[in-house]
């Protein structure tokens, strides 16, 4: 728990749940490990790169992504949460293209005004994520090609469409601001509740479906409430304090 508070990753031999996670008590924390690295690299020099240099890095990282997805044993990029050679490779493969492509996109793309941008981008996300795996176990490279296309082409398009959206009423502004404010706190605090609910479901095997649905709804509402409280009474005050001091 004390190590978890620091967000220092732990090796597999310190895992306590059997999933070999670098943050065993809060699994999603693994992505922050790579985000920290990306932010450090950005601070010490990547922000000074030209568009051409960024373009080269985007191409190379895209090639690395396609190579792993097509030649890898699983045909997907699931993984990255363990401090070992195999999982670190997955983690950096997942990090590099989105990071470099995001930097380049922010420099060269000028958002316009697209009607129904929220609806369009939402449908694209649903379609991309709802598609089944391609190729089966015998041709996993086919799923690798599909995931490559989604990550390299579809996701940046969704980001651009979303950035080109606009609101027209105060209520829309408030809803969008709330969703934006709550997104990170929810991401980083919700998983312990998932652990608890998963444990309950495993013990009871959904023998009482109404109760399972009720506990599931309680998990969702409770997660959002805790995230909001963390945002208002911890995250925002601490950031405001740090801005005043530095």
NUBA-450992 format. One record per residue (C-alpha): residue in three letters; x, y, z. Coordinates in steps of 0.001 Angstrom, whole numbers, plus 500000, padded with zeros to 6 digits. Example, Ala and Ser with C-alpha at 12.3 -4.5 7.8 and 13.67 -1.06 7.14 Angstrom:
! residues 2
ALA512300495500507800 SER513670498940507140 
***
This chain:
! residues 246
UNK500000500000500000 UNK502801502427500912 UNK504631501689497668 UNK501350502088495783 UNK500936505599497175 UNK504230506546495503 UNK503245504942492164 UNK506652503270492072 UNK506324500066489974 UNK507126496775491680 UNK508704493661490107 UNK506734490422489621 UNK508117488871492807 UNK506339491576494847 UNK502944490989493241 UNK500254489923495732 UNK497352488944493452 UNK498949486621490914 UNK498532488875487878 UNK502173490084487901 UNK501040493724487987 UNK503494496521488677 UNK500712498167490741 UNK498905495188492302 UNK496392497193494371 UNK495369499501491510 UNK496016497819488177 UNK495441500795485815 UNK498354502586487472 UNK500678500725485094 UNK499844503118482258 UNK501049506052484367 UNK504495504447484449 UNK504745504899480686 UNK503046508291480743 UNK505664509518483214 UNK508404508394480847 UNK506706510134477913 UNK506297513357479894 UNK509932513308481016 UNK511107512779477436 UNK508835515602476305 UNK510202517938478967 UNK513880517248478267 UNK513784517614474498 UNK510984516075472449 UNK508959519293472594 UNK511722520993470580 UNK511539518570467651 UNK510477519876464263 UNK507426518617462404 UNK509650516623460064 UNK511474514957462947 UNK508157514147464607 UNK506909512753461304 UNK509886510375461152 UNK509236509221464717 UNK505548508721463947 UNK506443506559460937 UNK508990504490462876 UNK506701503977465859 UNK503845503003463517 UNK506119500465461827 UNK507101499098465251 UNK503432498798466180 UNK502494496975462961 UNK505481494648463273 UNK504552493634466793 UNK500863493182466016 UNK501432491155462852 UNK504345489004464035 UNK503476488750467742 UNK502042485609469238 UNK498717487166470262 UNK497806489525467412 UNK496891492298469842 UNK498531494808472173 UNK497044493531475406 UNK499645493765478157 UNK502302496117479456 UNK501580495962483178 UNK504545493798484272 UNK508144494854484828 UNK509808492302482572 UNK511249492359479066 UNK508200491005477248 UNK505647493250478940 UNK507808496373478815 UNK508091495902475057 UNK504305495796474806 UNK503985498862477006 UNK506433500944474973 UNK504852499727471732 UNK501496500943473017 UNK502993504250474139 UNK505170505441471271 UNK502821505787468306 UNK499914507462470184 UNK502360509810471898 UNK504263510913468798 UNK501140510956466609 UNK499355513071469209 UNK502194515611469242 UNK502260515799465455 UNK498474516003465217 UNK498396518883467684 UNK500838520825465482 UNK499507520210461993 UNK495779519691462454 UNK493466522651462824 UNK490079521574464182 UNK487071522884462303 UNK483396522785463254 UNK481780519408462619 UNK478093518946463306 UNK477160515981465493 UNK480842515358466261 UNK479963513679469550 UNK477592511252467848 UNK479994510489464992 UNK483016509890467207 UNK480934507808469633 UNK479700505569466810 UNK483255505125465530 UNK484433504079468999 UNK481546501614469361 UNK482156500079465923 UNK485917499785466448 UNK485622498167469873 UNK482602495976469134 UNK484222494206466192 UNK485161490575466957 UNK488694489268466597 UNK489713488423463058 UNK491526485322461826 UNK491024483054464811 UNK493921481300466532 UNK495441480126463243 UNK495737483562461640 UNK496243486032464460 UNK498148488357462136 UNK494796489296460598 UNK493612490689463910 UNK496979492421464175 UNK496349494188460883 UNK492893495253462046 UNK494173496642465342 UNK497007498412463489 UNK494485500133461225 UNK492318501178464167 UNK495207502546466241 UNK497051504258463382 UNK494102505660461402 UNK490756505416463192 UNK491708506639466671 UNK493480509816465431 UNK490426510497463261 UNK488194510168466335 UNK490413512605468227 UNK490219515106465365 UNK486443514791465050 UNK486049515186468806 UNK488265518280468797 UNK486115519713466005 UNK482919519346467987 UNK481216522280469649 UNK478486522914472164 UNK475540525271471774 UNK473933525498475220 UNK475045526039478811 UNK473801522584479804 UNK475945520974477103 UNK478947522961478324 UNK478368521801481895 UNK477957518159480872 UNK481103518212478741 UNK483106519957481458 UNK481927517435484050 UNK482840514478481836 UNK486245515981481100 UNK486951516800484761 UNK485837513395486032 UNK487584511262483387 UNK491009511012485018 UNK489876510770488665 UNK487454508012487642 UNK490168506200485734 UNK492624506168488614 UNK490204505388491487 UNK487605502985490062 UNK489528499724489899 UNK489499498761493583 UNK485703498840493330 UNK485958496528490327 UNK488061494147492432 UNK485399494122495157 UNK482536493566492731 UNK484459490873490839 UNK485142489104494125 UNK481455489188495026 UNK480434487927491575 UNK482996485121491762 UNK481700483992495148 UNK478020484087494171 UNK478200483144490466 UNK475386485600489726 UNK472885483292491414 UNK470736486330492211 UNK470645488412489031 UNK468585491344490396 UNK471049491647493273 UNK473984491406490860 UNK472540494201488730 UNK471892496294491829 UNK475426495843493136 UNK476736496575489645 UNK474805499842489509 UNK476028500686493010 UNK479605500053491849 UNK479171502493488964 UNK477524505218491046 UNK479948504752493939 UNK482948504932491614 UNK481741508195490074 UNK480983509688493498 UNK484403508785494946 UNK486123510118491816 UNK484236513411492086 UNK485101513792495767 UNK488761513072495008 UNK488667515678492236 UNK487101518440494337 UNK488741517795497709 UNK492160516499496678 UNK493151516866493031 UNK492058520444492310 UNK493158521902495691 UNK496584520244495467 UNK497131521439491889 UNK496035524953492857 UNK498494524916495773 UNK501351523717493576 UNK500599526418490989 UNK500780529084493686 UNK504088527744495019 UNK505714527018491651 
***
